[in-house]
Amino acid sequence: MMKLLSTLNICLLSLVVSYGQYEITNYKASDGLVNNVVNCVTVDADDSVWFGTNRGISHYDGTNWTSFTVDDNINLLDEIVTAIYARDNGELWIGTDFGAGVWDGVSFTNYTSQSDLGNLRVQAITEGLNGDMFFGTKGGWARLEADGTWSNFGIAEGLPFGGVKDIEIDEQGTVWAGLGLEGVAIYNYQTGMLTLLAEQLFLNGSVTGIAFSPEKIWISSGGGVDQINIPASSTTAEFIPHPSVFTLPPPHELNQAVDVQVDSKEIIWVGIFIDYLVNVGGISYYEDGVWNSITTDDGLVGPGVNKLAIDSNDCVWVATSTGVSKICAGPSTVSDIISSKVKVYPNPISDVIHIELAQPAMQNLTIGLYNIQGQRIQERLLSQGHSSIRLDTYDLPSGIFTLKVGDHIQLISK
């Protein structure tokens, strides 16, 4: 926003409608999945998608399905795959309850030494900045350096009991580990400093996912989602809880979040599964300060969400216990982008802003007015089928403001 403000460039831009409609495609065993119980998912450099299931691995390249099982003589460690990660160099890493393995396109090389992994039950896999591989396990995490050296980090090194459910590496190379019971562990290998963010800082101590967006960190847990704001100009972090990201049938309120991901538009995607209710769960996404949900009523393949992954087109791949869903922006948003323009006048403004579209809105549009600090000071809804609206601005002080019409952003002054 500060970059926009510095330009003071007031112009007409193509109207980009915010995501309001989604196209959901479901895949099950009848479509090519090796098994409907899908535990994990990853997207490779070619946008092919890999799934770890209770019967082995499935690969989908957008057209064809290929599956790999323990019966295929490829040295697959176990049929139940609990974690999966595709590297840009073409390697595919998997985790099981008996160790980890890497696929080179022909067969798997397996790592089953307790001394290497620390604990053989692998729950998460990620890659470091220099090509090191990290494995979250029931006992902590393990690191495999590029030269083949193993090390592990657990209770003896200061981690609380409960293991690691998710492990991520930030852009500085720092390890962020979602702990099974007691919050988040942060470790810097250069300084050797371990920082523990206690469970009391979060909605729930069982952290299932960690995702990064500019100046923010998103934490999913057994109690919902926590947002950590870390402005670049400050060393102080602000914790914002989001306990109600998914609407539950009353009297239930506990939002059990199983994963969190951020797409390129900084929309936050969260998987929800309320295990004690058995058939309640789905997807929640956070856009423009509002949480919305997608459930089986909207076409999701099932409520038992396990993990999420996002491809280069911002399609969200949802691994569930009853198959896979792919959620993409619907084609209606594309037609809005190429067919509509927005006109705002007068500028500078006086007592009122007039907003006109060249064509009637093809879906409801949120109109928001923000001050220079990014705080929303007014919001209106332009209903589908309408092409104009006015905002009263007589009580606004002098200054620069940001007007948002869907995803269209324009600066105005008074």
Long-range contacts (C-beta under 8 A, 24 or more apart in sequence): 1-370, 1-374, 1-402, 4-402, 4-409, 4-411, 5-372, 5-400, 5-402, 5-411, 7-411, 8-400, 8-411, 9-411, 10-347, 10-410, 10-411, 10-412, 10-413, 11-410, 12-341, 12-342, 12-343, 13-341, 13-342, 13-408, 13-409, 13-410, 14-337, 14-338, 14-340, 14-341, 14-408, 15-336, 15-337, 15-340, 15-341, 15-342, 15-357, 15-405, 15-406, 15-407, 15-408, 16-333, 16-336, 16-337, 16-406, 16-407, 16-408, 17-332, 17-333, 17-336, 17-337, 17-340, 17-361, 17-362, 17-363, 17-365, 17-406, 17-407, 18-287, 18-288, 18-365, 18-366, 18-406, 18-407, 19-267, 19-285, 19-287, 19-329, 19-333, 20-333, 20-363, 20-364, 21-329, 21-330, 21-332, 21-333, 21-363, 22-294, 22-298, 22-327, 22-328, 22-329, 22-330, 23-327, 23-328, 23-329, 23-330, 23-331, 24-294, 24-298, 24-299, 24-300, 24-325, 24-326, 24-327, 25-325, 25-326, 25-328, 26-299, 26-300, 26-301, 26-323, 26-324, 26-325, 26-326, 27-60, 27-301, 27-323, 27-324, 27-325, 27-326, 28-301, 28-322, 28-323, 28-324, 29-323, 31-65, 32-58, 32-60, 32-64, 32-65, 32-67, 33-58, 33-65, 33-67, 33-323, 33-324, 34-58, 34-67, 34-68, 34-69, 36-321, 36-322, 36-323, 37-321, 37-322, 38-306, 38-319, 38-320, 38-321, 38-323, 38-324, 39-80, 39-81, 39-82, 39-83, 39-306, 39-307, 39-319, 40-81, 40-82, 40-83, 40-84, 40-306, 40-307, 40-319, 41-84, 41-307, 41-308, 41-309, 41-317, 41-318, 41-319, 41-324, 42-84, 42-85, 42-86, 42-92, 42-309, 43-86, 43-309, 43-310, 43-311, 43-312, 43-317, 44-86, 44-87, 44-88, 44-90, 44-92, 45-86, 45-88, 45-90, 47-311, 47-312, 47-313, 48-86, 49-309, 49-311, 49-317, 50-84, 50-86, 50-92, 51-84, 51-319, 51-324, 52-81, 52-82, 52-83, 52-84, 52-94, 52-95, 52-319, 53-80, 53-81, 54-79, 54-80, 55-79, 56-81, 57-81, 57-84, 57-92, 57-94, 68-103, 74-103, 74-106, 74-107, 74-108, 75-101, 75-107, 75-108, 75-109, 75-110, 76-101, 76-108, 77-101, 77-108, 77-110, 77-112, 82-121, 82-122, 82-123, 83-122, 83-123, 83-124, 83-125, 83-135, 83-136, 84-125, 85-125, 85-126, 85-127, 87-127, 93-125, 93-133, 94-125, 95-122, 95-123, 95-124, 95-125, 95-135, 96-122, 97-121, 97-122, 100-125, 100-135, 111-144, 113-150, 115-150, 116-142, 116-144, 116-150, 116-152, 117-142, 117-150, 117-152, 118-142, 118-152, 118-153, 118-154, 119-152, 119-154, 119-163, 121-163, 123-163, 123-164, 123-165, 123-166, 124-164, 124-165, 124-166, 124-167, 124-178, 125-167, 126-167, 126-168, 126-169, 127-169, 128-169, 128-173, 129-169, 129-171, 129-173, 130-173, 134-167, 134-169, 134-175, 135-167, 136-163, 136-164, 136-165, 136-166, 136-167, 136-177, 136-178, 137-163, 137-164, 138-163, 138-180, 139-163, 140-164, 140-177, 141-167, 141-175, 141-177, 153-187, 157-194, 158-194, 158-196, 159-185, 159-194, 160-185, 160-196, 162-206, 165-206, 165-207, 165-208, 165-209, 166-207, 166-208, 166-209, 166-210, 166-259, 167-210, 168-210, 168-211, 168-212, 170-212, 171-212, 176-210, 176-217, 178-207, 178-208, 178-209, 178-210, 178-219, 178-221, 179-205, 179-206, 179-207, 180-206, 180-207, 181-205, 181-206, 183-207, 184-210, 184-219, 201-226, 201-239, 202-226, 202-239, 202-241, 203-241, 203-242, 203-243, 208-257, 208-258, 208-259, 208-260, 209-257, 209-258, 209-259, 209-260, 209-261, 209-271, 210-260, 211-260, 211-261, 211-262, 211-268, 212-262, 213-262, 213-266, 213-268, 214-266, 218-260, 218-262, 218-268, 219-260, 220-257, 220-258, 220-259, 220-260, 220-270, 220-271, 221-257, 222-254, 222-256, 222-257, 223-254, 223-255, 223-256, 223-257, 224-255, 224-257, 225-255, 225-257, 225-260, 225-268, 225-270, 225-286, 242-286, 242-291, 244-291, 245-270, 245-272, 245-284, 245-286, 245-291, 245-293, 246-270, 246-272, 246-281, 246-282, 246-284, 246-291, 246-293, 247-293, 248-274, 248-277, 248-280, 249-277, 249-280, 252-277, 252-280, 258-305, 258-306, 258-307, 259-305, 259-306, 259-307, 259-308, 260-308, 261-308, 261-309, 261-310, 261-316, 262-310, 263-310, 263-314, 263-316, 264-314, 265-314, 267-314, 269-308, 269-310, 269-316, 270-308, 271-305, 271-306, 271-307, 271-308, 271-318, 272-305, 273-303, 273-304, 273-305, 273-306, 279-303, 281-305, 283-308, 283-316, 283-318, 283-327, 288-366, 288-368, 288-404, 289-376, 294-327, 299-325, 300-325, 301-325, 332-362, 332-363, 335-362, 336-361, 336-362, 336-363, 336-406, 342-405, 342-408, 342-410, 344-403, 344-405, 344-410, 344-412, 347-412, 347-413, 348-412, 348-413, 348-414, 349-393, 349-396, 349-412, 349-413, 349-414, 350-393, 350-394, 350-414, 351-392, 351-393, 351-394, 352-390, 352-391, 352-392, 352-393, 352-394, 353-390, 353-391, 353-393, 353-403, 353-412, 354-388, 354-390, 355-382, 355-388, 355-389, 355-390, 355-391, 355-403, 355-405, 356-387, 356-388, 357-382, 357-387, 357-388, 358-387, 359-387, 360-384, 360-385, 360-386, 360-387, 361-385, 361-386, 361-387, 365-405, 365-406, 366-404, 366-406, 367-391, 367-403, 367-404, 367-405, 368-403, 368-404, 369-393, 369-401, 369-402, 369-403, 369-404, 370-401, 370-402, 370-403, 370-404, 371-399, 371-401, 371-402, 372-399, 372-400, 372-401, 374-402, 377-401
